[in-house]
Amino acid sequence: MAMEITQFLLAAQSLDAKVRTEAEASLRLFQEQNLPVFLLSLSVELSNNEKPIESRRLAGLVLKNALDAKDAVRKEQLVQQWMGIDISNKSQIKDLLLRTLGSSVPEARHTSSQVIAKIASVEIPRKQWPELIGSLLNNMTHQDSPAALKQATLETLGYVCEEISHEDLVQEEVNAVLTAVVQGMNLAEHSSDVRLTATRALYNALEFAQTNFENEMERNFIMKVVCETAMCKEAEIRQAAFECLVAIASTYYEVLEPYMQTLFELSSNAVKGDEEAVALQAIEFWSSICDEEIELQEFESPESGDSGPPHSGFIEKALPHLVPLLLETLLKQEEDQDQDDTIWNISMAGGTCLGLVARTVGDAILPLVIPFVESNIAKPDWHCREAATFAFGSILEGPTVEKLSPLVHSGLEFLLNAMKDENNHVKDTTAWTLSRIFELLHSPASGFSVITPENLKRVLGVLLESIKDAPNVAEKICGAIYYLAQGYEDAGASSSLLLPYLTEIISCLIATADRTDGGDSKLRSSAYETLNEVVRCSNVKEVSHIIVQLLPVIMNKLSQTVELQIVSSDDREKQADLQASLCGVLQVIIQKLSSEDETKPLILQAADQIMILFLKVFACRSSTVHEEAMLAIGALAYATGPQFEKYMPEFYKYLEMGLQNFEEYQVCSITVGVVGDICRALDDKILPYCDGIMGLLLKDLASSELHRSVKPPIFSCFGDIALAIGEHFEKYVLYALPMMQGAAEISAQMNTADEETMEYGNQLRRSIFEAYSGLLQGFKNVKPDVMVPYAQHLLKFTELVSRDRHRDESVTKAAIAVMGDLADALGPNMKLLLKDCSFYADFLGECLQSDDEQLKETASWTQGMIGRVMVS
């Protein structure tokens, strides 16, 4: 097959589609029929210098894809397949890959590095392939090793460090890896290619160097080499060295004190005069220092009562030199950066860092920045005016309101006038600065705002005029209006201040959304998001007459999207984006009008037409819309209550589609939430659909393909269904309860060291408790005995969770509530179970002493329920 695999690999890259498809099918068949030989053949191909570069390249890629996948479930399948291959085959493959590191073809070396790291990620954590690190280090120490082999070896070491955890290597191995990498950075001994690869490898290995950074001598040596490398003549290597310094700043902040003077000089020189890629990393170094100090300040805050790790105050010490350095960067704008928000250049990086410095030192930044603003804001050169505005906008978060207030009050009129500046960059940054002012310094509810009843008309006049400006400016103005409206939410008498302008604001936002000069849909999305916020933050009793007029306008627009001519995939995407935005607006309108009894009838009158529209949108079959339309239907179900029943026959098929959408798991998750909304709306009228819904939910839970984040909402949904249909849930108990018990056991064994896993574990536990609460309440009045066989398992699970210090507040609330539900539903049956339980008294005591009023209330109710059972 060796000869044939070369031909197949070449044919799989053919320009002829037929040849290509046949070759791909042959490779797939080979893989399925004999995976060990297939992988071995690919390794032989990759390692053979006499084979064509094209076939070797694809052999490496296929090999890598046979070991790794983005999807976690698929990745686990591939790992298991590799683990199932016999040792002799695996050894041959690994030997061939290690040999390929010495190939004369750079691409083969590079691919081999990646594949070795993928195998290492599987085997090293399982204590297999213990000789790998030693083999790689031999390549570095062997006298006759050519430069190309050393480079490939360093690259491999870097990739391996990226793939595995620092806990997977013993300290001797870490020391040897670091020694090899740091020596590889040595200017005298190695070519620039080797040094670049070594510097990049160090970046990946830094996480392993904890012990080495605790040793002053070793730390001094590593820092000396990195700092020297940051001054070498090759820009790419300097950039990689600064990337290492950025990582060191965030990983080893507490030991940086002795090096800060040198690091300031290095970074300062890079920012002032080096190539942009290097200068950006030099600024990023200071941003990382800010991030660390902001986090440390949060640790030290009086609320936490925790002294936390030492705070060295590097930013405060460097302030007089660092701020002028950053202000200079603001003057290095690019001509077209206002047209593209994704541009990341030296002025953007400088402004971002300046904002972090402001958050780190607070008021101390003002005397250093305000003179720069004042001296540049009115200069003829637009670069100066834009830089001054950017500087002002960047430092609004951090300093106290007392210090900022007079500056913003005196500067507001200037900024409003600047919206007429002749330069687009200046207007763009001014609009952004206004939105920052409204976000951070406009909060009538807390008693402070730069907007007064006197200047509001002037502010709105400028905003509604400027929203007609160039698309990039208009988009920032949408942001300013968004935060302006948000500030008036729940602000008592001040909430009414926007009322006289509301109709005009809404008209302007709709006109902005209809603009065709935006190039992409970004401006339209911003306009609709702002419209949503304006409606959401308004006082429904005051504005219902305006919202009712908006409803048919939005419905009409949504209706028009269904009629759009769809010729290309681009057309379909535009249609989907527009429908998603409009469904989002309808959702907010439905929620707003149904939130008060007086305005609810306004939605009920239009409900039929709204639902018909949503069903038409579903018929367009686009996943982005599916999501937004589903959310809007959830809001409509809540608003219409039992009346929603008449929509179910037509809507049910889309509900089924959503519950089966494994690929776009967010759609599936939202659909599960909507099932809950419909249960609350219909109560037992949901019964005719429950067999189908429960069947799909159980299938979802059993699936290994569905993203795990959808599974907690499904358990919560069991509770919603049980509450809605009561005793009729009994036929599902035999299927649902073992799933809940199995999930409870899985959640008890989760790794609490990993933050993401811990968060997921908390979601899972909360949802299991919510499911039990729903079932207990659903059966309480008619068949409480159904739940008796499951009570002991639930109590054990609750005890386990009560002893877990990593549980979050929402889990605690759900756990204490389910204890009350158990006592309430099972009555005297609970007395025997609780007799042997001691944990609940401590758990109740802990919750009754909480600062959270809601938790205290729930615990008090649970205490009453248990007390009632125990004395019965």
C-alpha positions in Angstrom: 0.0 0.0 0.0 3.0 2.3 0.5 3.3 3.0 -3.3 -0.5 3.4 -3.5 -0.7 5.8 -0.6 1.7 8.2 -2.3 -0.6 8.2 -5.4 -3.7 8.6 -3.3 -2.2 11.5 -1.4 -1.2 13.2 -4.7 -4.6 12.5 -6.3 -6.4 13.9 -3.3 -4.9 17.3 -4.2 -5.9 17.0 -7.9 -7.6 19.9 -9.6 -10.0 17.4 -11.2 -12.9 17.0 -8.7 -13.6 13.4 -9.7 -10.0 12.3 -9.2 -9.9 14.2 -5.9 -13.2 12.6 -4.6 -12.1 9.1 -5.5 -8.8 9.5 -3.8 -10.3 10.9 -0.6 -12.8 8.0 -0.5 -9.9 5.5 -0.9 -7.9 7.2 1.9 -11.0 7.1 4.1 -11.6 3.4 3.4 -8.0 2.6 4.2 -8.3 4.5 7.5 -11.5 2.7 8.5 -10.3 -0.8 7.5 -6.9 -0.7 9.1 -6.1 2.3 11.2 -2.7 1.2 12.5 -1.3 0.4 9.1 -2.9 3.6 7.7 -1.1 5.8 10.3 2.1 3.8 9.8 2.0 4.4 6.0 1.5 8.1 6.6 4.5 8.2 8.9 6.6 6.4 6.4 5.5 8.9 3.7 6.2 11.9 5.9 9.7 10.6 6.8 10.8 9.5 3.3 13.0 12.2 1.7 12.5 10.7 -1.7 8.8 11.2 -1.7 7.2 14.3 -3.3 6.8 17.2 -0.9 3.1 17.5 -1.8 2.3 13.9 -0.7 4.4 14.3 2.5 2.7 17.6 3.4 -0.8 15.9 3.1 0.4 12.8 4.9 1.4 15.0 7.9 -1.9 16.8 7.9 -3.9 13.6 7.7 -1.8 12.2 10.5 -2.4 15.2 12.7 -6.1 15.1 12.0 -6.2 11.5 13.0 -5.0 12.5 16.5 -6.8 15.8 17.2 -10.1 17.6 16.6 -11.6 20.8 17.7 -14.8 19.1 18.8 -14.2 17.6 22.3 -16.3 14.4 21.7 -14.5 13.7 18.4 -11.2 14.4 20.0 -11.9 11.8 22.8 -12.9 9.2 20.1 -9.5 9.8 18.3 -7.6 9.5 21.6 -9.3 6.2 22.3 -8.5 5.0 18.8 -4.8 5.8 19.3 -4.7 4.2 22.7 -6.2 1.0 21.1 -3.3 0.6 18.6 -0.7 -2.0 19.7 2.6 -0.8 21.2 4.9 -2.0 18.4 2.9 0.0 15.7 2.9 3.1 17.9 6.6 2.8 18.5 7.3 2.6 14.8 5.2 5.6 14.1 6.9 7.6 16.9 10.4 6.6 15.8 9.7 7.7 12.2 8.3 11.0 13.4 11.4 11.7 15.5 13.6 10.8 12.6 11.7 13.2 10.4 12.9 16.1 12.7 16.2 15.7 10.9 14.7 15.9 7.4 16.2 18.3 4.8 12.6 19.5 4.0 11.5 22.3 6.4 7.8 21.5 6.0 8.3 17.8 6.9 10.2 18.9 10.0 7.5 21.4 11.0 4.6 18.9 10.5 6.4 16.2 12.4 6.9 18.6 15.4 3.2 19.2 15.5 2.3 15.5 15.3 4.8 14.5 18.0 3.2 17.1 20.3 -0.3 15.7 19.6 0.8 12.2 20.5 2.6 13.6 23.6 -0.6 15.3 24.7 -2.3 11.9 24.7 0.6 9.8 26.1 2.6 11.9 28.5 -0.4 12.6 30.9 -0.9 8.8 30.9 2.8 8.2 31.8 3.6 6.8 28.4 6.4 7.7 26.1 8.7 8.6 29.0 11.8 8.6 26.7 10.4 11.5 24.5 11.9 14.4 26.4 15.3 12.6 26.7 15.3 11.9 22.9 14.6 15.5 22.1 17.3 16.8 24.5 19.8 14.4 22.9 19.3 16.3 19.6 20.2 19.5 21.4 23.3 18.3 23.2 24.8 16.1 20.4 27.9 17.7 19.0 27.1 16.8 15.4 23.4 17.9 15.4 22.8 20.1 12.4 21.1 23.5 13.0 17.9 22.3 11.2 17.5 19.4 13.6 18.1 21.7 16.6 15.5 24.1 15.3 12.9 21.3 14.7 13.7 19.9 18.2 13.1 23.3 19.8 9.9 23.7 17.9 8.8 20.3 19.1 9.7 21.1 22.7 7.6 24.3 22.4 4.6 22.5 21.0 4.8 19.7 23.6 4.9 22.3 26.4 1.8 24.0 24.8 -0.1 20.6 24.7 0.6 19.2 28.1 0.2 20.4 31.7 3.2 21.5 33.8 2.2 18.7 36.3 3.0 16.1 33.6 6.8 16.6 33.8 9.1 16.0 36.7 11.3 18.9 37.8 14.5 17.3 36.3 12.8 17.2 32.9 11.6 20.8 33.3 15.1 21.9 34.2 16.6 20.1 31.1 13.9 21.5 28.8 14.5 25.1 30.0 18.3 24.7 29.8 18.0 23.5 26.2 15.6 26.3 25.2 17.6 29.1 26.9 20.8 27.8 25.4 19.1 27.7 22.0 18.6 31.5 22.4 22.3 32.0 22.7 23.5 34.6 20.1 27.1 33.3 19.8 26.2 29.7 19.1 23.1 29.6 16.9 21.6 30.9 13.7 18.7 33.3 13.8 16.2 30.6 12.9 17.3 28.4 15.8 17.2 31.4 18.2 13.7 32.5 17.0 12.4 28.9 17.5 14.0 28.7 21.0 12.5 32.0 22.0 9.0 30.9 20.9 9.6 27.6 22.7 10.5 29.5 25.9 7.1 31.3 25.7 5.3 27.9 25.8 7.6 26.5 28.5 7.3 29.5 30.9 4.3 27.9 32.7 6.6 25.0 33.7 9.2 27.3 35.2 7.6 28.0 38.6 10.3 26.4 40.6 13.0 28.0 38.5 11.6 31.5 38.9 11.6 30.9 42.7 15.4 30.4 42.6 17.1 33.8 42.3 20.1 32.6 40.4 18.1 30.7 37.8 15.6 33.5 37.5 18.4 36.1 37.0 19.8 33.9 34.2 16.5 33.4 32.4 15.7 37.2 32.7 19.2 38.2 31.5 18.8 35.9 28.4 15.3 37.2 27.6 16.3 40.9 28.0 19.4 40.4 25.8 17.3 38.7 23.2 14.9 41.6 23.2 17.7 43.8 22.0 19.1 41.5 19.2 19.2 42.7 15.6 16.4 40.6 14.2 13.0 42.2 14.7 11.1 38.9 14.7 13.2 37.5 17.6 12.9 40.8 19.5 9.1 40.5 19.1 9.2 36.9 20.4 11.3 38.0 23.4 8.8 40.7 24.3 6.0 38.1 24.1 7.9 36.1 26.7 8.2 39.3 28.9 4.4 39.8 28.6 3.9 36.2 29.7 6.4 36.6 32.6 4.6 39.8 33.7 1.3 38.0 34.2 2.8 34.7 35.5 5.6 35.9 37.7 4.6 39.4 38.7 5.7 39.1 42.3 9.4 38.5 41.5 9.8 41.3 38.9 11.0 44.1 41.2 14.8 43.8 40.6 14.3 43.9 36.8 11.8 46.7 36.4 14.2 49.5 35.7 15.8 47.4 32.9 12.4 46.4 31.6 11.2 50.0 31.5 14.2 51.1 29.5 13.8 48.1 27.1 10.1 48.6 26.6 10.4 52.4 26.4 13.1 52.2 23.6 10.9 49.7 21.7 7.8 51.9 22.0 9.7 54.9 20.8 11.7 53.5 18.0 11.2 49.9 17.2 9.2 48.2 14.5 5.4 48.2 15.2 5.1 44.5 15.9 7.8 44.8 18.6 6.5 48.1 20.0 3.0 46.5 20.3 4.4 43.8 22.6 6.3 46.4 24.6 3.0 48.2 25.3 1.3 44.9 26.0 3.9 44.3 28.7 2.7 47.3 30.6 -1.0 46.4 30.0 -0.2 43.0 31.6 1.4 44.7 34.6 -1.8 46.8 34.9 -4.0 43.7 34.7 -2.1 42.1 37.6 -2.2 45.2 39.8 -5.9 45.8 39.1 -6.6 42.2 40.2 -4.4 42.6 43.3 -6.3 45.7 44.2 -9.5 43.8 44.0 -8.0 41.2 46.4 -7.1 43.9 48.8 -10.5 45.6 48.7 -12.1 45.9 52.2 -15.1 43.8 51.0 -12.9 40.7 50.5 -11.1 41.1 53.8 -8.2 39.3 52.3 -4.7 40.8 52.3 -3.8 38.9 49.1 -0.4 38.6 47.5 2.0 41.5 47.5 1.3 44.5 45.4 4.5 46.1 44.1 2.9 49.3 42.7 5.0 49.2 39.5 2.6 51.4 37.6 2.4 54.1 40.3 6.3 54.2 40.4 6.6 54.3 36.6 3.7 56.8 36.2 5.6 60.1 35.5 7.6 58.3 32.6 5.0 55.8 31.5 2.1 58.1 30.8 4.0 60.6 28.6 5.3 57.5 26.7 1.8 56.3 26.1 0.5 59.7 25.2 3.1 60.0 22.4 1.8 56.7 20.9 -1.7 58.2 20.5 -0.3 60.6 17.9 0.8 57.7 15.6 -2.7 57.0 14.1 -3.2 55.4 10.7 -5.1 57.2 8.1 -8.0 54.8 7.8 -8.2 53.4 11.3 -11.6 55.0 11.9 -13.1 52.8 9.2 -12.1 49.5 10.8 -12.7 48.7 14.4 -10.5 45.6 14.2 -7.3 47.6 13.4 -4.8 47.1 16.2 -1.9 49.5 15.9 0.4 51.5 18.2 -2.1 54.3 18.9 -4.9 51.8 19.7 -2.6 49.8 22.0 -1.4 52.9 23.7 -4.9 54.2 24.4 -6.0 50.8 25.7 -2.9 50.7 28.0 -3.6 54.2 29.2 -7.2 53.1 30.1 -5.7 50.3 32.2 -3.2 52.7 33.9 -6.2 54.9 34.8 -8.0 51.9 36.4 -4.8 51.0 38.2 -3.9 54.4 39.7 -7.2 56.3 39.7 -7.0 60.1 40.3 -3.1 60.2 40.0 -3.4 59.9 36.2 -5.4 63.1 35.7 -2.6 65.7 36.2 -0.5 63.8 33.7 -3.1 63.5 31.0 -5.3 66.6 31.2 -2.5 69.0 30.2 -1.9 66.9 27.1 -5.6 67.0 26.3 -5.8 70.8 26.8 -2.7 71.5 24.7 -3.8 69.3 21.7 -7.6 69.5 21.6 -7.7 72.6 19.5 -4.6 72.2 17.3 -5.0 72.5 13.5 -3.5 69.0 12.9 -6.3 66.4 13.2 -3.8 63.9 14.7 -3.5 66.1 17.8 -7.2 66.7 18.2 -8.0 63.0 17.8 -5.2 62.0 20.2 -6.4 64.5 22.9 -10.0 63.2 22.6 -8.8 59.5 22.7 -6.7 60.3 25.8 -9.7 61.9 27.5 -12.0 59.0 26.7 -9.5 56.4 27.8 -9.1 57.7 31.4 -12.8 58.0 32.3 -12.8 54.7 34.3 -10.6 54.7 37.3 -10.5 58.2 38.7 -13.2 59.3 41.2 -16.4 61.0 40.1 -15.5 64.0 42.3 -12.3 64.6 40.4 -13.7 63.7 36.9 -17.0 65.6 37.3 -15.7 69.2 36.8 -13.5 68.1 33.9 -16.4 66.4 32.1 -18.8 69.2 32.8 -16.5 71.7 31.4 -15.5 69.5 28.4 -18.9 68.2 27.4 -19.9 71.3 25.3 -16.5 71.2 23.6 -17.1 67.5 22.7 -20.6 68.2 21.4 -19.1 70.9 19.2 -16.4 68.5 18.0 -19.1 66.3 16.4 -19.0 68.9 13.6 -15.2 68.6 13.2 -14.1 68.5 9.6 -12.1 65.3 10.2 -13.9 61.9 10.3 -11.3 60.4 12.7 -12.0 63.2 15.3 -15.7 62.7 15.0 -15.4 59.0 15.4 -13.3 59.2 18.5 -15.5 62.0 19.9 -18.6 59.9 19.5 -16.9 57.0 21.3 -15.8 59.4 24.1 -19.4 60.6 24.5 -20.6 57.1 24.8 -18.0 56.4 27.5 -19.1 59.5 29.4 -22.7 58.4 29.3 -21.8 54.8 30.3 -19.6 55.8 33.2 -20.8 59.2 34.4 -24.5 59.2 33.8 -26.4 57.5 36.6 -29.3 59.6 37.8 -30.5 56.6 39.9 -27.4 56.8 42.0 -27.6 60.6 42.2 -24.9 61.7 39.7 -25.1 62.5 36.0 -23.3 64.9 33.6 -26.6 65.2 31.8 -29.0 67.7 33.4 -32.6 68.6 32.4 -31.0 71.8 31.0 -28.4 70.3 28.7 -30.4 67.1 27.7 -32.0 68.9 24.7 -28.7 70.1 23.4 -27.1 66.6 23.9 -29.9 64.8 22.1 -29.9 67.4 19.3 -26.2 66.7 18.6 -26.6 62.9 18.8 -29.6 62.8 16.5 -27.9 65.0 14.0 -24.6 63.1 14.2 -26.3 59.7 13.7 -26.8 60.8 10.1 -23.0 61.1 9.7 -20.6 58.5 8.2 -21.5 54.9 9.1 -18.5 54.5 11.5 -19.5 57.7 13.4 -23.2 56.7 13.4 -22.4 53.4 15.0 -20.6 55.1 17.9 -23.5 57.5 18.3 -25.8 54.5 18.6 -23.6 53.4 21.5 -23.9 56.9 23.1 -27.7 56.8 22.8 -27.7 53.2 24.2 -25.9 54.3 27.4 -27.9 57.6 27.6 -31.2 55.6 27.7 -29.7 53.0 30.1 -28.8 55.7 32.6 -32.4 56.7 32.9 -33.6 53.2 33.8 -35.3 53.0 37.2 -34.2 56.6 37.9 -37.4 57.8 39.5 -38.5 61.2 38.3 -35.5 61.5 36.0 -36.8 58.5 34.0 -39.4 60.8 32.4 -36.8 63.3 31.0 -36.4 61.3 27.8 -40.1 61.0 27.2 -40.5 64.2 25.0 -37.7 63.0 22.7 -38.6 59.3 22.5 -40.6 59.3 19.3 -37.8 61.2 17.5 -35.1 58.9 19.0 -37.0 55.8 17.8 -37.5 57.3 14.3 -33.9 58.2 14.0 -32.8 54.7 15.0 -35.1 53.0 12.5 -33.9 55.3 9.8 -30.3 54.5 10.8 -31.1 50.7 10.6 -32.5 51.2 7.1 -29.3 52.9 5.8 -27.7 51.1 2.9 -24.3 52.9 3.0 -23.0 50.8 6.0 -21.2 48.3 3.8 -21.9 45.5 6.3 -24.7 44.9 8.8 -22.8 46.3 11.8 -24.5 49.7 11.8 -27.9 48.1 11.4 -27.3 45.7 14.3 -26.1 48.6 16.5 -29.2 50.7 15.7 -31.5 47.8 16.5 -29.6 47.0 19.8 -29.9 50.6 20.8 -33.6 50.6 19.9 -34.1 47.5 22.1 -32.3 49.3 25.0 -34.4 52.5 24.6 -37.6 50.4 24.8 -36.4 48.2 27.6 -35.3 51.1 29.8 -38.4 53.1 29.3 -41.3 53.4 31.8 -44.0 51.3 30.2 -46.9 53.2 31.7 -45.6 56.4 30.2 -44.5 55.1 26.8 -47.0 52.4 26.0 -48.7 54.6 23.3 -45.3 55.0 21.6 -44.4 51.3 21.8 -47.8 50.3 20.4 -47.1 52.5 17.3 -43.6 50.9 17.0 -45.0 47.3 17.0 -46.7 47.4 13.5 -43.7 49.1 12.1 -41.4 46.3 13.2 -43.9 43.6 12.2 -44.2 45.1 8.8 -40.4 45.1 8.4 -40.2 41.5 9.5 -43.0 40.6 7.0 -41.0 42.2 4.2 -37.9 40.1 5.0 -39.9 36.9 4.3 -40.7 38.1 0.8 -37.0 39.0 0.0 -35.6 37.4 -3.2 -32.8 35.0 -2.1 -30.4 34.3 -4.9 -27.1 33.7 -3.2 -25.8 32.6 0.2 -24.9 36.2 0.8 -28.6 37.2 0.4 -29.6 34.5 2.8 -27.1 35.7 5.4 -28.4 39.3 5.1 -32.0 38.1 5.4 -31.1 36.0 8.5 -29.2 38.9 10.2 -32.1 41.3 9.5 -34.7 38.8 10.8 -32.6 38.1 13.9 -32.5 41.9 14.7 -36.2 42.4 14.1 -37.2 39.3 16.1 -35.0 40.7 18.9 -36.9 44.1 18.8 -40.3 42.2 18.9 -39.1 40.2 21.9 -38.3 43.4 23.8 -41.6 45.0 22.9 -43.5 41.8 23.9 -41.7 41.7 27.3 -42.3 45.4 27.9 -46.0 45.5 27.1 -46.8 42.3 28.9 -44.9 43.4 32.1 -47.9 45.5 33.3 -51.6 44.4 33.5 -52.8 47.7 31.9 -50.6 47.2 28.8 -50.8 43.4 28.4 -54.0 43.5 26.3 -52.1 45.5 23.7 -49.9 42.4 23.1 -52.8 39.9 23.3 -54.6 41.8 20.5 -51.6 41.4 18.2 -50.5 37.9 19.3 -52.0 36.0 16.4 -50.4 38.2 13.8 -47.1 38.1 15.6 -47.1 34.3 15.8 -48.0 34.0 12.1 -44.9 36.1 11.4 -42.6 34.0 13.6 -43.8 30.8 11.9 -43.0 32.4 8.5 -39.6 33.3 9.8 -39.0 29.7 10.9 -40.0 28.5 7.4 -36.9 30.4 6.1 -34.8 27.8 8.0 -31.9 29.8 9.1 -30.2 29.0 12.4 -29.4 32.6 13.4 -33.0 33.5 13.1 -34.1 30.3 14.7 -32.4 31.5 17.9 -33.9 35.0 18.0 -37.3 33.9 16.9 -37.3 31.1 19.6 -36.5 33.7 22.3 -39.3 36.0 21.0 -41.7 33.0 21.1 -40.7 32.3 24.6 -41.6 35.9 25.5 -44.9 35.6 23.6 -45.8 32.3 25.5 -45.2 34.1 28.8 -47.4 37.0 27.7 -50.3 35.0 26.3 -50.4 32.3 28.9 -53.0 29.6 28.3 -54.0 31.2 25.0 -50.7 30.0 23.5 -52.2 26.6 23.2 -53.8 27.5 19.9 -50.4 28.0 18.3 -48.9 24.7 19.4 -50.1 22.4 16.6 -48.3 24.6 14.0 -45.4 25.5 16.2 -44.6 22.1 17.6 -42.6 20.9 14.5 -40.2 23.8 14.9 -39.9 23.1 18.6 -38.9 19.5 17.6 -36.4 20.8 15.1 -34.8 23.0 17.7 -34.5 20.2 20.2 -32.8 18.1 17.6 -30.3 20.8 16.5 -27.1 19.3 17.9 -24.8 21.2 15.6 -26.0 24.7 16.6 -26.2 23.8 20.2 -27.2 27.4 21.3 -30.4 26.9 19.3 -31.0 23.6 21.1 -30.4 25.3 24.5 -32.7 28.2 23.8 -35.4 25.8 22.6 -35.1 23.9 25.9 -35.7 27.2 27.7 -38.7 27.9 25.5 -40.2 24.5 26.4 -40.0 25.8 30.0 -41.7 29.1 29.1 -44.5 27.1 27.3 -44.9 24.8 30.3 -45.4 27.8 32.6 -47.8 29.3 30.1 -50.0 26.2 29.4 -49.7 24.1 32.6 -51.4 20.8 31.8 -52.5 21.9 28.4 -48.9 21.0 27.3 -49.8 17.3 28.0 -50.6 16.2 24.4 -47.0 17.2 23.4 -45.1 15.8 26.4 -44.4 12.4 25.0 -42.6 13.9 22.0 -40.8 16.6 24.1 -39.7 14.2 26.8 -38.5 11.7 24.2 -36.3 14.3 22.5 -35.0 15.7 25.8 -34.0 12.2 27.0 -32.4 11.6 23.6 -30.5 14.9 24.0 -29.2 13.9 27.4 -28.0 10.5 26.2 -26.2 11.9 23.2 -22.4 12.2 23.3 -22.6 14.6 20.3 -24.6 17.4 22.0 -22.6 20.1 23.7 -22.5 19.6 27.4 -23.8 23.2 28.1 -27.3 22.2 26.9 -27.6 19.4 29.5 -28.2 21.4 32.7 -31.1 23.4 31.1 -32.7 20.0 30.2 -32.8 18.9 33.8 -34.3 22.2 34.8 -36.9 21.7 32.0 -37.8 18.3 33.6 -38.9 20.3 36.6 -40.9 22.7 34.5 -42.7 19.9 32.8 -43.4 18.0 36.0 -44.8 21.2 37.6 -47.0 21.7 34.6 -48.5 18.2 34.2 -48.3 17.0 37.9 -49.2 13.3 38.3 -49.0 12.7 34.5 -45.2 13.0 34.8 -45.2 9.5 36.5 -44.7 7.6 33.2 -41.4 9.5 32.6 -40.0 9.0 36.1 -38.4 5.6 35.3 -36.4 7.3 32.5 -35.8 10.8 33.9 -34.7 9.9 37.5 -31.9 7.5 36.6 -30.5 10.3 34.3 -30.7 12.8 37.1 -29.0 10.4 39.6 -26.3 9.6 37.0 -25.7 13.3 36.4 -25.5 13.9 40.2 -22.8 11.3 40.5 -20.8 12.7 37.6 -21.1 16.2 39.1 -19.7 14.9 42.4 -16.6 13.6 40.7 -15.7 16.7 38.7 -12.3 18.3 38.8 -12.6 21.4 40.9 -9.1 22.6 40.0 -10.3 23.6 36.5 -12.4 26.8 36.7 -14.5 26.0 33.6 -15.3 22.5 34.8 -16.1 23.8 38.3 -18.6 26.3 36.7 -20.2 23.6 34.7 -20.4 21.4 37.7 -22.3 24.2 39.6 -24.7 24.6 36.7 -25.3 20.9 36.6 -26.0 20.6 40.3 -28.3 23.6 40.4 -30.3 22.2 37.5 -30.6 18.7 39.1 -31.9 20.3 42.3 -34.4 22.4 40.3 -35.6 19.3 38.5 -36.2 17.5 41.8 -38.0 20.6 43.2 -40.3 20.6 40.1 -41.0 16.9 40.4 -41.6 17.0 44.2 -44.0 20.0 43.8 -45.7 18.4 40.8 -46.5 15.1 42.7 -47.1 16.7 46.1 -50.9 16.9 46.1 -51.7 13.7 44.2 -48.9 11.1 44.2 -46.1 12.1 46.5 -45.2 8.4 47.1 -43.8 8.2 43.5 -40.7 10.2 44.8 -40.1 8.2 48.0 -37.7 5.7 46.4 -35.5 8.6 45.2 -35.4 10.6 48.4 -32.4 8.9 50.0 -30.2 9.4 46.9 -31.3 13.0 46.7 -30.5 13.6 50.4 -27.0 12.0 50.0 -26.4 14.2 46.9 -27.5 17.3 48.9 -25.2 16.3 51.8 -22.3 15.9 49.4 -23.0 19.4 47.9 -23.4 21.0 51.3 -19.8 19.9 52.1 -18.4 21.3 48.9 -16.7 24.7 49.5 -16.6 25.4 45.7 -20.4 25.5 45.3 -21.8 28.9 44.3 -24.7 30.8 45.8 -27.3 29.6 43.3 -26.4 26.0 44.0 -26.8 26.6 47.8 -30.3 28.2 47.2 -31.4 25.3 45.0 -30.1 22.7 47.5 -31.8 24.3 50.5 -35.0 24.7 48.6 -35.1 21.1 47.6 -34.8 20.0 51.2 -37.9 22.0 52.0 -39.7 20.5 49.0 -38.8 17.0 50.2 -40.2 17.7 53.6 -43.3 19.5 52.1 -44.1 16.8 49.5 -43.2 13.6 51.4 -44.3 14.6 54.9 -44.0 11.8 57.5 -42.0 9.6 55.0 -39.2 12.1 55.5 -39.0 11.6 59.3 -37.3 8.3 59.0 -34.9 9.5 56.4 -33.9 12.6 58.3 -33.5 10.6 61.6 -30.1 9.3 60.4 -29.1 12.6 58.8 -27.1 15.1 60.8 -25.8 17.4 58.0 -29.0 19.3 57.4 -28.9 21.1 60.7 -25.4 22.6 60.0 -26.4 23.3 56.4 -29.5 25.2 57.5 -27.5 27.0 60.1 -25.0 28.2 57.5 -27.8 29.4 55.2 -29.7 31.2 58.0 -26.6 33.2 58.8 -26.1 34.3 55.2 -26.1 37.9 54.1 -28.4 37.0 51.2 -31.9 37.8 52.2 -33.5 35.5 49.7 -31.3 32.5 50.8 -32.2 33.3 54.5 -35.9 33.3 53.6 -35.7 30.0 51.7 -33.7 28.4 54.6 -36.3 29.7 57.1 -39.1 28.1 55.0 -37.2 24.8 54.8 -36.5 24.9 58.5 -40.3 25.3 59.1 -41.1 22.4 56.7 -38.6 20.0 58.3 -39.7 21.1 61.8 -43.4 20.3 60.9 -42.4 16.8 59.7 -40.2 16.0 62.7 -43.0 16.8 65.2 -45.7 15.0 63.3 
